[in-house]
Amino acid sequence: MNTLIIQDPEFAGLYSRMLNQESPANNVELQRIVTFITLSIRHGDMAFRQYQKELIDKESLDSVLTPLIVFLQLMEPARPRWNQLKPALNSMYVSYVEEQLQLGSAVLR
């Protein structure tokens, strides 16, 4: 996912604008950022499952989830996408992410 940002200047610009809480300029940009957010949500879900199986520690899990937490805090389309996907996700993962959001993530303190 990082490669996309690094190698695609157009997407890097969109990503930067989204982190600055701007709206997508058109439907194509909206679809690109929603797809990226979806990948981040799924990536976090897989990391949480690895954490549950004790394949990674909590520090590693939190490292994987930090970008998602930031997206949910800052990117306009992230919360609606999160809410759409929650029923299909590991319920303990959903609870953990929402707890991190309630705590106000260290990234934005």
Backbone as a ProteinNet text record, in pm:
[ID]
protein_1_A
[PRIMARY]
MNTLIIQDPEFAGLYSRMLNQESPANNVELQRIVTFITLSIRHGDMAFRQYQKELIDKESLDSVLTPLIVFLQLMEPARPRWNQLKPALNSMYVSYVEEQLQLGSAVLR
[TERTIARY]
82.1	0	86.2	198.5	289.4	348.7	370.5	426.2	334.7	205.7	110.9	131.9	149.8	169.7	304	404.8	539.5	552.5	496	518.3	416.7	305.2	201.5	182.6	245.5	235.8	91.4	7.9	-131.9	-201.4	-178.8	-240	-178.3	-49.3	16	-48.1	-79.7	-146.7	-285.7	-360.2	-493.5	-484	-392.1	-370.7	-341.4	-254	-217.9	-339	-415.6	-534.9	-635.1	-651.2	-745.7	-701.2	-570.2	-519.3	-535.5	-546.5	-572.1	-721.7	-800.3	-945.3	-1015.5	-957	-1022.5	-1111.9	-1203.7	-1293.5	-1233.3	-1264.4	-1220.3	-1278.4	-1201.6	-1242.9	-1351.5	-1357.8	-1455	-1478.5	-1566.5	-1601.3	-1484.9	-1396.3	-1280	-1189.2	-1162.4	-1080.6	-1148.8	-1277.4	-1350.2	-1335.6	-1352.1	-1338.9	-1198	-1099.1	-960	-933.2	-977.6	-947.9	-1031	-1154.8	-1237.1	-1176.1	-1125.4	-1059.8	-934.9	-857.9	-738.8	-776.9	-880.6	-928.7	-974.6	-1045.3	-1090.3	-972.1	-867.9	-747.1	-688.2	-686.9	-633.3	-716.9	-847.3	-937.1	-912.7	-905.4	-881.5	-743.1	-644	-508.5	-508.6	-579.8	-590.5	-660.7	-765.1	-838.5	-747	-666.7	-573.4	-467.9	-418.8	-320.7	-383.2	-508.3	-574	-588.2	-620.3	-629.9	-493.4	-387.1	-252.5	-222.7	-265	-247.6	-323.2	-446.3	-525.7	-458.2	-390	-321.9	-179.5	-146.9	-16.6	98.8	71.4	176.8	248.1	179.5	241.2	202.9	284.9	256.3	170.7	128.1	41.1	109.4	236.9	310.9	306.7	322.8	315.2	173.9	75.5	-63.2	-90.9	-52.4	-76.7	-3.7	113.3	188.1	111.9	55.7	-22.6	-149.3	-211.2	-339.9	-328	-211.8	-197.9	-246.6	-206.9	-260	-412.5	-471.6	-616.6	-681.5	-628.5	-683.8	-678.7	-566.5	-552.9	-656.2	-672.7	-771.8	-911.3	-945.9	-1078.1	-1097.5	-990.8	-999.6	-1002.3	-933.9	-913.1	-977.8	-990.3	-1036.8	-1188.5	-1248.6	-1394.2	-1463.7	-1418.3	-1491.7	-1459.1	-1369	-1324.8	-1432.3	-1495.3	-1594.9	-1713.3	-1769.4	-1879.8	-1837.3	-1715.9	-1669.1	-1649	-1591.5	-1572.2	-1707.9	-1807.5	-1940.1	-2003.5	-1978	-2029.8	-1967.4	-1838.8	-1766	-1773.2	-1806.2	-1804.5	-1875.8	-1993.6	-2060.5	-1981.5	-1891.9	-1815.1	-1680.2	-1649.4	-1518.7	-1525.5	-1411.2	-1395.9	-1448.6	-1548.4	-1610.7	-1512.5	-1416.4	-1317	-1224.1	-1195.8	-1117.1	-1192.5	-1320.2	-1401.9	-1399.5	-1418.2	-1416.8	-1282	-1175.2	-1041	-1016.4	-1049.9	-1030.1	-1114.7	-1238.1	-1325.3	-1278	-1220.2	-1160.8	-1042.9	-960.4	-846.7	-895.5	-1002.7	-1060.3	-1113	-1175.5	-1226.3	-1112.3	-1000.4	-885.2	-817.2	-848.6	-791.5	-653.9	-624.3	-498	-381.3	-271.1	-149.5	-103.6	-142.5	-97.9	-146.7	-266.9	-325	-330.3	-266.1	-266.3	-171.4
-118.8	0	124.8	119.1	234.2	259.2	152	165.3	248.9	231.2	309.6	458.5	496.5	637.9	686.6	605.1	643.8	651.5	556.2	546.4	621.1	660.6	725.9	869.1	967	1106.2	1156.5	1113.8	1156.6	1105.7	976.7	922.8	984.7	1010.7	1075.3	1210.7	1284.6	1412.6	1396.1	1299.3	1270.6	1230.4	1142.8	1095.6	1214	1300.6	1418.2	1509	1531.2	1616.2	1554.2	1421.8	1354.4	1367.9	1356.9	1373.4	1516.7	1609.6	1749.7	1778.7	1674.6	1679.2	1751.6	1740.7	1792.7	1684.4	1723.6	1628.6	1585.5	1464.2	1421.7	1516.2	1539	1632.3	1574.7	1440.8	1378.3	1233.9	1165.2	1027.5	929.5	955.5	867.7	879.6	1000.3	1018.1	955.1	973.2	913.6	761.7	700.3	554.6	509.5	583.2	545.5	549.6	655.4	667.5	568.8	543.8	445.1	306.2	274	144.6	134.2	240.6	241.1	223.5	292	278.4	134.6	77.3	-62	-156.8	-136.5	-218.1	-203.4	-82.9	-58	-127.6	-124	-191.2	-341.6	-399.5	-543.6	-582.9	-498.9	-523.2	-526.4	-433	-430.1	-552.4	-597.1	-715.6	-838.1	-851.5	-964.8	-955.4	-834.5	-816.9	-851.4	-812.8	-844.7	-995.3	-1065.1	-1211.7	-1273.3	-1216.6	-1264.1	-1236.9	-1123.1	-1088.5	-1188.5	-1219.6	-1315.8	-1452.1	-1491.1	-1620.7	-1611.6	-1494.3	-1467.9	-1480	-1446.1	-1445.5	-1310.7	-1206.1	-1073.8	-1020.3	-930	-872.8	-746.2	-691	-574.2	-454	-438.4	-327.1	-335.2	-453	-471.9	-446	-495	-470.2	-320.4	-250	-105.3	-32.5	-80.7	-21.2	-37	-155.4	-179.9	-94.6	-78.5	-8.5	144	197.8	343.3	416.6	376	448.2	442.8	327.8	316.2	411	416.7	506.5	650.6	687.2	822.4	845.7	748	762.1	782.5	703	713.5	847.4	906.6	1035.8	1152	1138.1	1252.9	1246.4	1129	1119.6	1108.8	1203.1	1213.4	1082	1007.7	885.8	764.1	775.6	657.7	604.5	689.7	641.4	572.1	631.5	559.4	421.7	412.4	282.6	184.8	231.9	150.2	95.4	182.7	141.1	39.9	51.9	-44.7	-182.5	-184.6	-311.6	-379.2	-306.5	-362.6	-496.8	-516.6	-645.7	-764.8	-740.4	-849.3	-871	-789.5	-794.9	-869.9	-913.2	-974	-874.2	-913.2	-821.1	-770.5	-853	-808.2	-703.1	-717.2	-617.5	-485	-490.2	-368.5	-301.4	-377.7	-322	-259.3	-326.8	-276.1	-143.8	-136.9	-13.5	98.6	70.1	173.9	219.6	128.4	166.5	262.1	231	318.5	456.7	461.2	589.5	666.9	596.6	660.9	718.2	645.3	691.4	811.7	836.1	952.2	927.7	806	769.2	862.1	805.5	882.3	968.8	932.2	1005.6	1149.7	1171.3	1305.6	1374.8	1321.1	1386.6	1502.5
0	0	0	70.2	70	-68	-142	-276.5	-365.1	-350.2	-428.1	-404.7	-280.5	-247.5	-301.3	-288.1	-328.9	-480.7	-552.4	-695.9	-781.9	-726.1	-804.6	-754.6	-821.1	-775.3	-766.6	-859.4	-857	-729.9	-698.1	-576.5	-452.3	-455.5	-340.9	-312.2	-417.4	-399.5	-340.3	-391.1	-337.9	-191	-160	-22.4	69.9	26.3	105.6	127.9	22.3	35.9	132.6	126.1	215.3	361.5	385.8	522.6	571.8	480	515.2	518.9	521.6	535.7	419.9	301.2	182.4	124	41.2	-25.1	-158.4	-201.7	-335.4	-440.9	-547	-651.6	-742.2	-752.2	-842.2	-798.2	-869.4	-833.3	-848.1	-943.8	-960.6	-838.6	-794.5	-673.8	-553.2	-540.6	-428.6	-430.9	-547.2	-557.1	-523	-568.2	-538.7	-388.2	-322.3	-179.7	-98.1	-138	-67	-81.5	-198.2	-218.3	-131.6	-122.7	-38.9	108.5	151.5	289.1	314.2	217.9	230.6	247.6	168.8	183.4	323.3	375.5	509.9	616.5	600	694.7	691.3	573	559.2	611	583.7	632.7	786.1	845.9	991.6	1046.3	977.9	1020.4	1020.5	916.7	909.6	1020.7	1046.5	1154.4	1289	1308.8	1435.3	1452.7	1344.9	1352.5	1387	1331.7	1365.9	1513.3	1562	1703.5	1791.8	1754.6	1831.7	1837.1	1731.4	1725.9	1783.1	1839	1901.3	1802.3	1675.8	1574.3	1571.3	1617	1632.8	1770.3	1823.2	1954	1940.2	2054.1	2054.2	1990.1	2012.8	1952.9	1799.8	1747	1601.2	1549.9	1622.7	1584.3	1579.6	1683.8	1688.6	1576.6	1541.1	1430.5	1299.2	1276.8	1155.5	1154.8	1270.6	1278.2	1280	1309.2	1318.9	1194.1	1073.1	956.6	947.8	976.9	971.9	1072.5	1192.2	1294.3	1244.3	1184.2	1128.8	1019.1	929.6	822	880.6	981.5	1042.4	1112.4	1158.9	1224.5	1126.1	1013.6	926.2	789.1	731.9	593.7	589.3	522.6	513.5	477.6	376.2	340.3	426.6	521.8	597.1	692.1	768.4	865.2	797.6	691	625.9	573.3	517.7	467.2	581.8	691.2	810.9	857.2	864.7	909.9	815.2	685.2	588.5	608.2	637.7	645.5	782.3	886.2	1021.9	1035.5	975.8	993	937.9	843.8	781.9	850.7	949	1014.3	1146.5	1193.9	1324.3	1428.7	1506.2	1601.7	1707.5	1743.8	1842.3	1780.2	1652.3	1579.8	1575.9	1542.9	1538.9	1675.4	1780.3	1916	1948.6	1910.4	1939	1866.7	1739.5	1662.4	1721.5	1754.5	1808.8	1946.4	2022.4	2151.2	2128.6	2029.4	1997.9	1954.8	1879.2	1837.6	1958.1	2051.1	2173.1	2256.9	2258.7	2336.2	2272.6	2145.5	2077.7	2024.1	1984.2	1920.1	1950.7	1983.7	2014.5	1897.5	1777.4	1658.7	1662.2	1711.8	1706.4	1841.7	1941.6	2073.2	2075.9
[MASK]
+++++++++++++++++++++++++++++++++++++++++++++++++++++++++++++++++++++++++++++++++++++++++++++++++++++++++++++

